[in-house]
Amino acid sequence: MEPKNNKPIIVIKDLVKSFGDKVILDGFNLTVERGTNVVILGKSGSGKSVLIKCIIGLLKPESGSIFVNEDNITALSEDELDETRTKIGFLFQSNALYDSMTIRENLEFPLLRHWVDITREEVDRLVSEALENVDLLHTIDMMPSELSGGMLKRVALARTMILRPEIILYDEPTTGLDPVTSREIENLILKLQEKNHTSSIIISHDMNCVKNTADVVVLLLEGKSYAQGSFEELAQSTDKNIKQFFD
């Protein structure tokens, strides 16, 4: 088993995705090493969210391959895809919490849906542990409408982590948050990476978030992986296509 663990956790090769005549991803390539945070940087409409949806199988590309833990996402059946998705956490930009459920019920939902044999005691323990990880155990019986935007983001992150995924996909995790709350979310991303050894793809326009969370930054431009490197490496580039993001 050890050799497999040394291999990249996500490998995307020559990915092409179009909508009608508009090509969004045009031979995109990406390798995510285990335990790393990769930030995808690009302009609005450049295909960042499309990429994430392809990775979890919500969109099917015209060509290319997406390997997650050596399984080709584009070739899996629906049942196989559902199984793979339990290993991938997705933090939605909108948080996607159920307004009619308490915080406890929101966190219970993925456990009861995917782990049918789980005991009530285990559910309670995992929910409490997940909320403790984001310092929000006191909100367990509150409704989402009673929480601030930053608290909702932290609850959404707790729900994302409750199935203990190997991979987390973050869609604009700090959008709409004030600088202090944004920093709290960035610190949580790093804390969960260290504690659970997760591998992550983070979409962000927030350059502070990019700088503070990224092990690797990938610039998505004209449907391709135009450049990649550390934040410092790209920030020092003289290429005008790269400089526009760092000026």
C-alpha positions as CSV (number, residue, x, y, z in Angstrom):
1,M,0.0,0.0,0.0
2,E,2.9,2.4,0.7
3,P,3.9,3.0,-3.0
4,K,0.3,4.0,-3.9
5,N,0.4,6.6,-1.1
6,N,3.4,8.2,-2.7
7,K,1.6,8.9,-5.9
8,P,-0.3,12.2,-6.6
9,I,-3.9,12.2,-5.4
10,I,-5.3,14.1,-8.4
11,V,-4.0,14.0,-11.9
12,I,-5.8,15.9,-14.7
13,K,-4.6,15.4,-18.3
14,D,-5.5,17.3,-21.4
15,L,-9.0,18.2,-20.1
16,V,-11.4,19.8,-22.6
17,K,-14.8,21.1,-21.7
18,S,-17.0,23.3,-23.9
19,F,-20.5,24.8,-23.8
20,G,-21.7,25.0,-27.3
21,D,-19.1,26.9,-29.3
22,K,-17.4,28.3,-26.2
23,V,-14.4,26.4,-25.1
24,I,-13.9,26.7,-21.3
25,L,-11.1,24.2,-20.6
26,D,-8.7,23.7,-23.5
27,G,-6.2,21.0,-22.7
28,F,-5.9,21.8,-19.0
29,N,-3.3,19.8,-17.0
30,L,-2.9,19.6,-13.2
31,T,-1.2,17.3,-10.7
32,V,-2.0,17.6,-7.0
33,E,0.4,16.0,-4.6
34,R,-0.9,14.4,-1.4
35,G,-1.2,16.8,1.5
36,T,-0.8,20.0,-0.5
37,N,-3.1,23.0,-1.1
38,V,-3.3,24.0,-4.7
39,V,-4.9,27.4,-5.5
40,I,-6.5,27.9,-8.9
41,L,-6.2,31.5,-9.9
42,G,-8.0,33.1,-12.9
43,K,-10.4,35.8,-14.0
44,S,-14.1,35.5,-13.6
45,G,-15.5,33.1,-16.2
46,S,-12.1,31.5,-16.9
47,G,-13.4,28.0,-16.0
48,K,-12.3,27.6,-12.3
49,S,-15.8,26.4,-11.1
50,V,-16.2,24.3,-14.3
51,L,-13.0,22.5,-13.4
52,I,-14.2,21.7,-9.9
53,K,-17.5,20.4,-11.2
54,C,-15.6,18.1,-13.6
55,I,-13.5,16.8,-10.8
56,I,-16.6,15.7,-8.8
57,G,-18.3,14.4,-11.9
58,L,-21.1,17.0,-12.1
59,L,-19.9,17.9,-15.6
60,K,-18.5,15.5,-18.2
61,P,-15.6,16.8,-20.3
62,E,-15.4,16.2,-24.0
63,S,-12.0,14.7,-23.7
64,G,-9.1,14.2,-21.3
65,S,-8.9,12.3,-18.0
66,I,-9.3,13.1,-14.3
67,F,-7.7,10.6,-12.0
68,V,-8.6,10.8,-8.3
69,N,-6.8,8.2,-6.2
70,E,-6.0,6.5,-9.5
71,D,-9.7,6.1,-10.4
72,N,-10.6,7.8,-13.7
73,I,-13.6,10.0,-12.8
74,T,-14.7,10.3,-16.4
75,A,-15.1,6.5,-16.7
76,L,-16.9,5.7,-13.4
77,S,-20.5,4.5,-13.2
78,E,-22.9,6.6,-11.1
79,D,-22.6,4.2,-8.2
80,E,-18.8,4.3,-8.4
81,L,-18.9,8.1,-8.6
82,D,-21.1,8.3,-5.5
83,E,-18.6,6.2,-3.6
84,T,-15.7,8.4,-4.8
85,R,-17.6,11.6,-3.8
86,T,-17.7,10.4,-0.2
87,K,-13.9,10.9,-0.2
88,I,-14.1,14.4,-1.6
89,G,-15.4,17.3,0.5
90,F,-16.8,20.4,-1.3
91,L,-17.1,23.7,0.4
92,F,-19.7,25.7,-1.6
93,Q,-19.3,29.5,-2.0
94,S,-22.9,29.8,-0.8
95,N,-22.3,27.4,2.1
96,A,-25.4,25.3,0.9
97,L,-26.7,24.8,4.5
98,Y,-30.3,23.8,4.9
99,D,-32.2,26.8,6.3
100,S,-34.9,24.6,7.8
101,M,-32.5,22.4,9.7
102,T,-30.6,23.1,12.9
103,I,-26.8,23.1,12.8
104,R,-26.8,19.7,14.4
105,E,-29.2,18.4,11.7
106,N,-27.1,20.0,8.9
107,L,-24.0,18.1,10.1
108,E,-25.9,14.8,10.7
109,F,-27.3,14.8,7.1
110,P,-24.1,13.6,5.3
111,L,-23.4,11.0,8.0
112,L,-26.9,9.5,7.9
113,R,-26.9,9.6,4.1
114,H,-23.6,7.9,3.5
115,W,-22.9,5.8,6.6
116,V,-26.2,3.9,7.0
117,D,-24.8,1.6,9.8
118,I,-23.6,4.4,12.0
119,T,-24.9,4.4,15.6
120,R,-26.7,7.4,17.2
121,E,-23.8,7.7,19.7
122,E,-21.3,7.9,16.9
123,V,-23.3,10.5,15.0
124,D,-23.4,12.7,18.1
125,R,-19.7,12.3,18.7
126,L,-18.7,13.2,15.2
127,V,-21.0,16.2,15.0
128,S,-19.7,17.5,18.3
129,E,-16.1,16.9,17.3
130,A,-16.6,18.6,13.9
131,L,-18.1,21.7,15.6
132,E,-15.3,21.8,18.2
133,N,-12.8,21.8,15.4
134,V,-14.2,25.1,14.2
135,D,-14.9,26.5,17.7
136,L,-18.7,26.4,17.2
137,L,-20.0,23.7,19.5
138,H,-22.2,26.2,21.2
139,T,-24.2,26.7,18.0
140,I,-25.2,23.0,17.7
141,D,-29.0,23.6,18.3
142,M,-29.2,27.0,16.6
143,M,-30.6,27.7,13.2
144,P,-28.5,29.0,10.3
145,S,-30.4,32.3,10.3
146,E,-29.1,32.9,13.8
147,L,-25.4,32.8,12.7
148,S,-23.2,35.4,11.1
149,G,-21.7,34.9,7.6
150,G,-18.4,33.9,9.1
151,M,-20.0,31.4,11.4
152,L,-22.0,29.9,8.6
153,K,-18.8,29.4,6.6
154,R,-17.2,27.6,9.5
155,V,-20.3,25.4,10.0
156,A,-20.1,24.6,6.3
157,L,-16.5,23.7,6.7
158,A,-17.3,21.5,9.6
159,R,-19.9,19.7,7.5
160,T,-17.5,19.3,4.7
161,M,-15.0,17.6,7.0
162,I,-17.4,15.4,8.9
163,L,-16.9,12.5,6.5
164,R,-13.2,12.9,6.8
165,P,-12.5,13.3,3.1
166,E,-9.0,12.9,1.7
167,I,-9.6,15.8,-0.7
168,I,-11.4,19.1,-0.2
169,L,-12.5,21.5,-3.0
170,Y,-13.0,25.0,-1.8
171,D,-15.0,27.4,-4.0
172,E,-14.1,31.0,-3.0
173,P,-13.9,30.3,0.8
174,T,-13.4,33.9,1.8
175,T,-15.7,35.7,-0.6
176,G,-17.9,38.3,1.2
177,L,-16.2,38.0,4.5
178,D,-14.4,40.8,6.4
179,P,-10.6,40.6,6.7
180,V,-10.6,39.2,10.2
181,T,-13.1,36.5,9.4
182,S,-11.3,35.7,6.2
183,R,-8.1,35.1,8.2
184,E,-10.0,32.8,10.5
185,I,-11.1,30.7,7.6
186,E,-7.6,30.6,6.1
187,N,-6.3,29.4,9.4
188,L,-8.9,26.7,9.6
189,I,-8.0,25.5,6.1
190,L,-4.4,25.2,7.2
191,K,-5.3,23.6,10.5
192,L,-7.4,20.9,8.8
193,Q,-4.7,20.3,6.2
194,E,-2.2,19.7,9.1
195,K,-4.5,17.7,11.3
196,N,-6.2,15.5,8.7
197,H,-3.5,15.5,6.0
198,T,-6.0,16.6,3.4
199,S,-5.2,17.6,-0.1
200,S,-7.1,20.6,-1.4
201,I,-7.9,22.6,-4.5
202,I,-8.9,26.2,-3.6
203,I,-10.5,28.6,-6.0
204,S,-10.0,32.2,-4.9
205,H,-9.9,35.8,-6.1
206,D,-8.7,36.9,-2.7
207,M,-5.0,37.4,-3.0
208,N,-4.5,37.3,0.8
209,C,-6.2,33.9,0.8
210,V,-4.0,32.7,-2.1
211,K,-0.9,33.9,-0.3
212,N,-1.8,32.4,3.1
213,T,-3.1,29.0,2.0
214,A,-1.3,28.0,-1.2
215,D,1.5,25.5,-1.4
216,V,1.2,25.8,-5.2
217,V,-0.6,28.4,-7.3
218,V,-1.9,27.5,-10.8
219,L,-2.9,30.2,-13.2
220,L,-5.8,29.2,-15.4
221,L,-5.7,31.3,-18.5
222,E,-7.5,30.7,-21.9
223,G,-8.5,27.2,-20.7
224,K,-5.0,26.0,-19.9
225,S,-2.6,25.8,-17.0
226,Y,-0.7,28.8,-18.0
227,A,1.8,28.9,-15.1
228,Q,2.3,27.4,-11.7
229,G,4.6,27.8,-8.8
230,S,4.7,29.1,-5.3
231,F,3.0,32.4,-4.5
232,E,6.4,34.1,-4.2
233,E,7.6,32.7,-7.6
234,L,4.6,33.9,-9.5
235,A,4.5,37.3,-7.7
236,Q,8.1,37.9,-8.9
237,S,7.3,37.0,-12.5
238,T,7.7,39.6,-15.2
239,D,5.2,38.0,-17.5
240,K,2.4,40.5,-18.0
241,N,-0.3,37.8,-17.9
242,I,0.9,36.7,-14.5
243,K,1.7,40.2,-13.2
244,Q,-1.9,41.4,-13.6
245,F,-3.0,39.2,-10.7
246,F,-0.2,40.4,-8.4
247,D,0.0,44.2,-9.1
